[in-house]
């Protein structure tokens, strides 16, 4: 068990079996720090030695260390298990090296030969990641120098306590990684199943075990009335409380981001009441994440859309909003939408092309089974995603309370 501590200069959370004082040390006094140096770019060779460069920051931010380039000219060395930290913008991202490699400019390697101590320092540096800003220098890009890295103050418990803290936090990291992988695998599985469903490789059966009728192909305008949302300037009509306005960047596959919706003045909405969206209407992205679609729920009944592609089904007994939205978000339909998008810079999916789309229409009972199956899959992925987010927040709180 971890218990709260009230002793000065040690964290709020501490394992109860330890009571020794903590010591203040500088990072440079307990580790070897190697600042990277880039070779001449002419020495890059795919058959050479792996090299971590500043371009690898995106991976380091994800706690991964994958060399982006290789070189025939060895520079400063890092080893498996070394802590790799970025020292140019963004400063402070850390990861464990999983390769014997070289490090280029913008990256440093931090090494301690005691495995348990190194893991503790890694977790400490994770807790310090956002605090490097007070050391950053430079106007074109921010960076920290060797002196700042070496002078970083650590408050160190005895090695046995470091080992237990590191092991505990590493177990939390492993749980987060497992949830991340599970979420990704479920997402890939759902995508593959959707491909099979909408290509009719997978067919559902009626409750009595009989086959459903063959699907029909219909043009969207046979099934629904389509339109495009408001395209006029609305900034003067933004208010704190009013009618929700759905923009293209609020729309995700089968989800509308409600927490960031802009609100419109009621009088302006009244002037444009013929553009209102209602429960079971579908909104589709016109520009941006083209083709992504979501159904308007009861909470958003009467909202407005800004340059959204809107679908209002004529007969819910012929095709349901839930099924049609799932089809809109299928790989087949997204490919069609992207193939029809126009524009040199930011592409647009125009209403006239949207109206050319053909929709595979199963019988309504099969539609219901398909939509229910995919919704259940989505709910499972969302549940795992929630666990992942909660675990990250839990880890963040632990870092704040387990390190001074």
N, C-alpha and C positions, 0 to 999 in steps of 0.2 A: 504494500500500500504506500501511496505517496501522501504526505501530510503537509499542511500549511506551516510555514516557518515565519517567526517574527524576529529572528536574529538579523542584525544589520549586516550588509554586504554579502548576503547569500540570498538565493531566490526565494520566492513565495512558496514554491513547491519543492519538497525535498523528501527523499526516501528516509523513513524514520530510524533505520538502523545506523545511520551515519550522523555523527555529531561534531566531527573535527572542523576547525576553521578552514576557510578557503583562502588561497593565496592569489595575489595579483601578479601577473606575469605579462611580458610583452610577447606578441606572437613571434617576433623574430628571435626571441631567446629560447623558445620551446620547439621551433620548427626550422627547417631549411626552406628558404623562399628563393625561387628562381624566377626572375622576370624574363619573359619571352623575347625572342629576337627573330625577325623574319629573314629568311634567305632571299637572295635575288630571285625574282619571279621566273627567270629563265631556267632555274634549276628544278621547277615543278615537273614531276614525272609520275605517271600513274603507277609505275613499278617501284617507286622510291619508298621513303619512310613517311608514315602518317604525320601530319602537321596540323596542330590546332591553331587556327587563326581567329581574329576578331569576328570574322564572318560566321564563326561557329556559335555566336552568342545565342541565337534562337534555340539551338540544341541545348546549350548549357542552361538556359532559362527553364528548359523542360527536364533538367537534371540528367541530360544525356551528353556523352562526349563521343562524337563521331567525327574523325578528321575529314575536313572538307577537301583538302588537297594533299598531295604527296610531294616529297622533295628528294633530290639526290644529294643535297647539301645539308647534313645534320646541323641543327642549331641547339638551343638549350633543350635539355632532355626532361621528360617527365616519365614516371613509371606507373604501372598498374597500381591503383589504390591511392595515388597522389590526389590531393584536392586541386582542382583546376578552378581558378577564379578570374573573371574578367576585370581588367583594370582600366579599360576605356569604355566609353558609353555603350550600353548601360553598365555602370560599375557595380561589382559585388555579386553577380550571378555566380553560383558555385555548383560544381558537380564532381563526382568521383571519376577519375580516369579509368577506363576499362582496357586501355592499350598502353604498351610502351611506345611512346611517340615523342615528337618534338613540339615545342610551343613557339608560336610567333608573337609579334608585337600585339599588345592589347590583352594578353593572357599571362597569368603567372601560375606556377606550380608550388603548392605548399605541401611539405613532406615531413612526417614524423614516423620514425621506424617502429614505434609502439602502436600496434593496430588499434587497441582500445582507445588510446589517447587521440589518435588521428580521427577516429569516428566521433569522439566528443567534440573536437575542434571543428569538424565538418558541421555538426549540428549547431555549434555556437555561431559559425559563420552564416548559416541559414537564418538564424535569429537576428543577425546584424545586417542582413542584405540591404534593407531600406535605409540604414543609418550612415552608409558611406557618403551620402550626399554632403555631409558637413566637411568632408575632406576633399571633395572634387574641385578641380581647377580646370581652367580653359574656357574659351568662348566659342570656338568653332566646334569642339567636342569636349566633353568632360572626361577627366582621367584622374587617377591617383598615382602617386609615385612610390618608389621602393621604400622610402623612409616612412611614409604613412602606413603602408602595409605592415612593415616590421614593427612599428610603434603601437599597433593596435593592442589595447589592454584586454587581457582575459582574466576572469576570476576563476581560478581552477580549484576544484575539490581534489581530494586524494585520488590516486589512480583507480582504486577499487570503485569509488563512487562515480568517477568518470565512465568507467566500463558499464556500470548499471544504467546510468542515464542514457548513454549512447545506445545500449541494447534496447532499452524501452522505446526510445524515439525511432530507432531503426525498425522495430516491429510495427510501429504506427505507419512509417513510410511504406513498408511492405504491404500493409493493408490498403493504403491509398493506391499503390501501384496495381494491386489485384483488382480493385474496384474499377480503376481506369481501363485495364485490359478487358474486364468483363463487359464494361459499357461499350467499348470498341467492338468486341466480338459480337455482342447482341445487335449492334448497329449494322455490322456487315451481314449477319445472318438475316436480319429483317430486310435489308436491301436485296439480298439474293432471293428470298421468298417472294418479295414483291415482283421481281422479274419473272419468276415462275408463275405467279398468279395471273399477272396481266398478259402473259404470253400463252396462258391457258395450259401450261404444262402441269400445273396443280389445279385440280377442280374439286370443289366441295360437293357434298351430296346432301340430299334432303334428309329430314329426320327419320324417314322410313327406309333410308338406304338407297333410294332410287336416284337416278341421274337427273340433274337439272337440265332444262332446255339449252340448246346451243345459244351462244352469244350473238347479238346483232351489232353491226357497225352503224352508228348514226352520227350525223353532223351535229356539232354543238348547238347550232341555231335551231335545230329541230327540237331540242330538249329544253332549251333555256333562252331567256332574254339576257343579252349581254350588253354591257355599257362600260364607259370609263369614268372614273371619279372626277371630282372637281379639279380643274387645271388653272384656275384663276389665282391671283395673289391673295393670300389670306392673312398675312402677318398682322395687319391692323385689327383683326378680329380674334386674335388669340387672347384667351382669358384663363384665369385659374380654375374656375368652375364653369362648365358648359358642356356642349355636345362633343363626344370623343371624335377625334380625327385620326384615321388610320393612314399612315404613310407607308411607302414601300418598304422602308427599313424596319417597320414594326411587324412585318409579316415573315413568319418562318413556316417550315413545313408542318401543317396541322396545328399551328400555334400562333397567336397574336400576342406580342409583348405589350401587356396592358400598363405596366408600371411607368412607362415613359410616354404615354399618349399625350399629344397636345389637345387642348380643348378649344372649341369655337363658341363665339358669342351666339346666344339663342336667336337673336334677330337675324343674323347672317344665315344661320341654319334654316330659319323659316323661309327666307328668300330663295333657298336652294332645296326646299323640301322634296322636290322631285328626284333629287340625287341620293336621298337617304338609303342606307342599307339596313336590312332587317334580318331577324333570326333566320338561319338556314341559307342566307345568301353566302356566296363564296367570293373571297377577295384573292386576287392573284397579282404577283409582283410584275410590274410593267418595266421597271428599270432597276438594275442592281442584281439581286439574287433571282434572276429571271425564272418565272414559272412557279416559284414557291407559292403555295396556296393554303388558306385556312378558312374555316367556316365561322360565320358570325354567330356568336352564342347569345343567349337572352340578356346577358349583362351589357352587351354592346348594341342591342336592338335600337335602331334609330340613329346610328352613328353615320359619319361621312367618311368617304375615302378620298385621298389626295392622289390623283393620277393612278389609281388602282384599276385593274381589269376586274370587272364585277360580273358575277353569274347569278341569275335568279331562275331557279328551275321552274318550269311551267307546271309540271305534274309530278309530285313527290311519289306517286304510286307507280310511276314509270322508272324513275331513277332518283335515288336518295342523295341528299347533299353530302352525307358522310362518304358514301362510295365514290361519288364524283370527285370529291376533294382528294381522296386517296389516289384516284387515277391521275388527277392533275399532278400529284407529287411523285408519280412513278417515273422510273428512268426513261421509259418510252416517251412519255409526254414532255418531260424536261428536255430531252434531246430534240424533240420537235420544236419546242419553244426557242431553244438556243439557235437552232438552224434557221429560224425565221427572224431572229433579232437583227436589227439594222443600226447603223451609226458608226462613225469613225472612232469616237472616244467612248463614251458611256452608251452601251447598247440599249435599244428599246424594243420591247415586244409589243407590236402594234395591234390594235383591236381588229383590224381587217384580217390579219394573219391568225390571230386568236380564234376568229370566227370560222376559219377554214379547218380547224381541228376535227378529226373524227374520234368518236368515243366508243369503245367496246362496251356493250350493255348486256349484262347477264339478266336473268329474271330477278325480280325484287327480293325473293327469299335468299337467293345466292348472294346478291349484293349485301344483304344484312349479315350473312355469315362472314363474308370477306371483310367487311368494315369492322365487325366485332373482333375478328381474329387479329387484324392489324392494329386496332386500338388497344387490345390487350398487350400486344407486343410492345407498342409505344409506351404503355403505362409501366411495363416492366423495366424498360430502358430508362424511363424518367425516374423510377424508384431507385435504380442503381446510381443514376446521376445525382440524385438527392443525397444518397449515402456517401458518394464520393465528395460532394461539396461539404457535407457535414464533417467528414473525416479531415478534410483540409483545414476547415475552421478550427476543429479540435486540435490539430497539430499546431496551428498558428498560436492558439491560446497557450498550449504547453510551452512553446518556445519563449513566449513572453513571460511565463511564470517560472520557468526552470533555469533561466539565465539572468544574471544581474545586468 
